[in-house]
């Protein structure tokens, strides 16, 4: 067994353990499923944790209306293949745990997260109220209206995710691979030209070979210049980069290093 394989096996084992802990401790969990690479890795981990039985939770998608169409199409296709129901609200269905694909390496606010992240009745996150997680012991107890957000791949990096995608192998939306797309250059970023992000006066539209490292909200997510068309080629690029995927691709995170933490305190995921 190579060191890389051993490392991925350890990460996989930890995530499966966390998923089973959620199923055992929580009354009404849900798995957040966007159709992006991290949620697709989570889905494979859930399959390994619970198949051939049914998942002990539904898939939950929060539709902002600002999603890339390639990702929504892929999300619906994958959910249909699994025979899973997609729901759209935590409060409406009274979920006490929402399982997500956030990773600590993405940016500073997420680096402060526990694996089981406690949220109050308003969905707000307070780093001072988070529970200790010694020896992989997790506390999922909540009062009515409260919930925990659980991050089984907290300890994974972007490189780990792509190595796992290559190893399994997993299909991901085509938007993650190099393709030509109209963009404008703005504040050091390649902003995709869409109905939500039209070019500004004086900006020149170029067609560039790009790929998306993350596929968040269309209004604030940018691609990077790339020729990588396979997971193996993306692994090579990712191993060489020195900029986080959010730092390289998110317009909103350029405004302030504290922007994500502020939104998390207000209830943002």
C-alpha positions in Angstrom: 0.0 0.0 0.0 1.4 3.4 -1.0 1.5 6.3 1.5 -1.1 8.2 -0.6 -3.5 5.2 -0.6 -3.0 4.7 3.2 -3.7 8.4 3.7 -6.9 8.3 1.6 -8.0 5.1 3.4 -7.6 6.8 6.8 -9.6 9.9 5.6 -12.3 7.6 4.2 -12.5 5.5 7.4 -12.8 8.7 9.5 -15.6 10.1 7.4 -17.6 6.9 7.4 -17.3 6.8 11.2 -18.6 10.3 11.4 -21.5 9.6 9.1 -22.5 6.5 11.1 -22.2 8.6 14.3 -24.7 11.1 12.8 -27.1 8.3 11.9 -26.8 6.9 15.4 -27.0 10.1 17.5 -29.4 12.3 15.5 -33.2 11.9 15.1 -33.6 13.8 11.8 -30.4 14.3 9.9 -30.1 15.4 6.2 -27.2 15.4 3.8 -26.6 18.7 2.0 -26.2 17.9 -1.7 -25.2 20.6 -4.2 -23.8 18.3 -6.9 -20.4 19.8 -6.4 -17.2 17.8 -6.0 -17.2 17.8 -2.2 -20.8 16.7 -1.9 -20.3 14.0 -4.5 -17.4 12.7 -2.4 -19.7 12.8 0.6 -22.3 10.8 -1.3 -19.8 8.1 -2.2 -18.8 7.9 1.5 -22.4 7.6 2.5 -22.8 4.8 0.0 -19.9 3.0 1.6 -21.3 3.7 5.1 -24.8 2.5 4.6 -25.2 0.5 1.4 -26.9 -1.9 0.5 -29.5 -0.4 2.8 -31.1 3.0 2.1 -29.5 6.1 3.4 -30.9 7.0 6.9 -31.4 10.6 5.7 -32.7 12.5 2.7 -30.6 14.7 0.5 -31.1 18.4 1.1 -30.4 21.1 -1.5 -30.8 24.8 -0.8 -31.7 26.3 -4.2 -30.5 30.0 -4.4 -31.5 30.3 -8.0 -27.9 31.3 -8.8 -26.6 27.8 -9.6 -24.6 26.8 -12.6 -26.9 24.9 -14.9 -24.4 22.2 -15.5 -24.2 21.4 -11.8 -28.0 21.4 -11.3 -28.4 19.0 -14.2 -25.7 16.7 -12.8 -27.2 16.9 -9.3 -30.6 15.8 -10.5 -29.2 13.0 -12.5 -27.1 11.7 -9.6 -30.0 11.9 -7.1 -32.3 10.1 -9.6 -29.7 7.3 -9.9 -29.7 6.9 -6.2 -33.5 7.0 -5.9 -33.1 9.8 -3.3 -35.5 12.6 -2.5 -34.2 16.2 -2.6 -35.7 18.5 0.0 -35.1 22.2 0.4 -35.4 23.6 4.0 -33.9 22.8 7.4 -36.5 24.6 9.5 -39.5 23.3 7.6 -38.6 19.7 8.2 -37.1 20.1 11.6 -33.7 18.6 10.8 -31.4 18.3 13.8 -28.3 17.7 11.8 -27.2 18.9 8.4 -24.2 17.0 6.9 -22.1 19.2 4.6 -18.8 19.0 2.6 -17.0 22.0 4.1 -13.3 21.5 4.6 -10.9 23.3 7.0 -8.4 24.1 4.3 -10.9 26.3 2.3 -10.5 29.5 4.3 -9.9 30.9 7.8 -13.4 30.8 9.2 -13.9 27.2 8.2 -10.6 26.3 9.9 -12.2 27.1 13.2 -15.1 24.7 12.7 -15.5 21.5 14.8 -16.6 18.3 13.0 -20.0 18.7 14.8 -20.7 22.4 14.6 -23.4 23.6 16.9 -26.0 26.1 15.7 -28.5 27.9 17.9 -32.2 28.3 17.2 -31.5 31.1 14.7 -29.0 29.0 12.8 -26.1 31.1 14.1 -22.6 29.9 14.7 -20.6 31.1 17.7 -17.0 29.8 17.9 -17.1 30.3 21.7 -20.0 27.9 22.1 -18.5 25.0 20.1 -18.1 21.7 21.9 -14.8 19.9 22.5 -14.1 16.9 20.4 -11.5 14.9 22.3 -10.6 11.4 21.2 -13.2 11.6 18.3 -16.1 11.8 20.7 -18.9 13.9 19.2 -21.9 15.5 21.0 -25.0 15.9 18.8 -27.4 16.8 21.6 -29.6 19.8 20.8 -32.7 21.5 22.1 -35.8 21.9 19.8 -35.0 24.4 17.1 -31.2 24.0 17.4 -29.1 21.7 15.2 -25.6 20.7 14.3 -23.9 21.0 11.0 -21.6 18.0 10.5 -18.5 18.0 8.3 -17.2 14.5 7.7 -14.4 15.7 5.3 -13.2 18.5 7.5 -9.7 17.1 7.5 -9.5 16.6 3.7 -7.7 19.0 1.4 -8.6 19.9 -2.2 -5.8 17.6 -3.3 -7.3 14.7 -1.2 -10.7 15.3 -2.8 -9.3 15.0 -6.3 -7.1 12.0 -5.5 -10.3 10.3 -4.1 -12.3 11.3 -7.2 -9.6 9.7 -9.3 -9.3 6.6 -7.2 -13.0 5.7 -7.0 -13.5 6.9 -9.8 -16.3 9.5 -9.5 -18.2 11.4 -12.2 -18.3 15.2 -11.6 -20.0 18.0 -13.5 -18.1 18.9 -16.7 -17.7 22.5 -15.4 -14.8 21.2 -13.2 -12.7 20.3 -16.3 -11.1 22.7 -18.8 -13.5 24.2 -21.3 -13.6 27.5 -23.2 -15.8 30.2 -21.7 -16.3 33.9 -22.1 -14.8 35.9 -19.2 -13.7 39.3 -18.2 -10.6 40.1 -16.1 -11.6 41.9 -12.9 -9.4 42.5 -9.8 -7.1 39.6 -10.7 -10.0 37.2 -11.3 -11.5 35.7 -14.4 -15.2 36.6 -14.0 -17.5 34.4 -16.1 -19.9 36.3 -18.4 -23.5 35.4 -17.4 -26.8 37.0 -17.0 -26.0 37.5 -13.3 -22.4 38.7 -14.0 -22.5 40.8 -17.2 -19.4 42.7 -18.4 -19.0 46.2 -17.1 -18.5 49.3 -19.2 -15.0 49.2 -20.7 -14.3 45.5 -20.0 -13.2 43.3 -22.9 -14.8 39.9 -23.1 -12.3 37.1 -23.9 -12.9 33.4 -24.5 -10.4 31.5 -22.3 -9.8 27.9 -21.4 -10.9 27.6 -17.8 -12.1 25.2 -15.2 -13.9 25.8 -11.9 -12.2 24.7 -8.7 -15.4 25.3 -6.8 -19.0 25.7 -8.0 -20.8 28.0 -5.7 -23.1 30.9 -6.4 -22.8 32.1 -10.0 -22.8 35.8 -8.8 -19.5 35.3 -6.9 -17.7 32.2 -8.2 -14.9 32.5 -10.8 -13.0 29.9 -12.8 -9.2 29.7 -13.2 -7.2 29.4 -16.4 -6.5 25.8 -17.0 -5.9 23.1 -19.6 -6.6 20.2 -17.2 -9.2 17.9 -18.6 -8.9 14.8 -16.4 -8.7 14.2 -12.6 -5.0 13.3 -12.9 -4.2 16.6 -14.7 -6.2 18.5 -12.0 -4.2 16.7 -9.3 -0.9 17.9 -10.9 -2.2 21.5 -11.0 -3.6 21.3 -7.4 -0.4 20.0 -6.0 1.5 22.9 -7.5 -0.9 25.8 -6.5 -0.2 28.0 -3.5 -3.6 29.7 -3.5 -6.7 28.2 -1.9 -9.7 27.4 -4.1 -11.8 30.1 -2.4 -8.9 32.6 -2.5 -8.5 32.1 -6.2 -12.2 31.9 -7.2 -14.5 33.8 -4.9 -15.3 37.5 -5.6 -17.1 38.0 -2.2 -14.1 36.7 -0.2 -11.8 39.3 -1.7 -13.7 42.0 0.2 -12.6 41.1 3.7 -10.9 38.2 5.3 -13.6 38.3 8.0 -16.5 38.2 5.4 -17.2 34.4 5.7 -16.9 34.4 9.5 -19.4 37.3 9.7 -21.9 35.4 7.5 -21.4 32.2 9.5 -22.3 34.1 12.7 -25.4 35.3 11.0 -26.5 31.8 10.0 -24.8 31.3 6.7 -23.5 27.8 6.2 
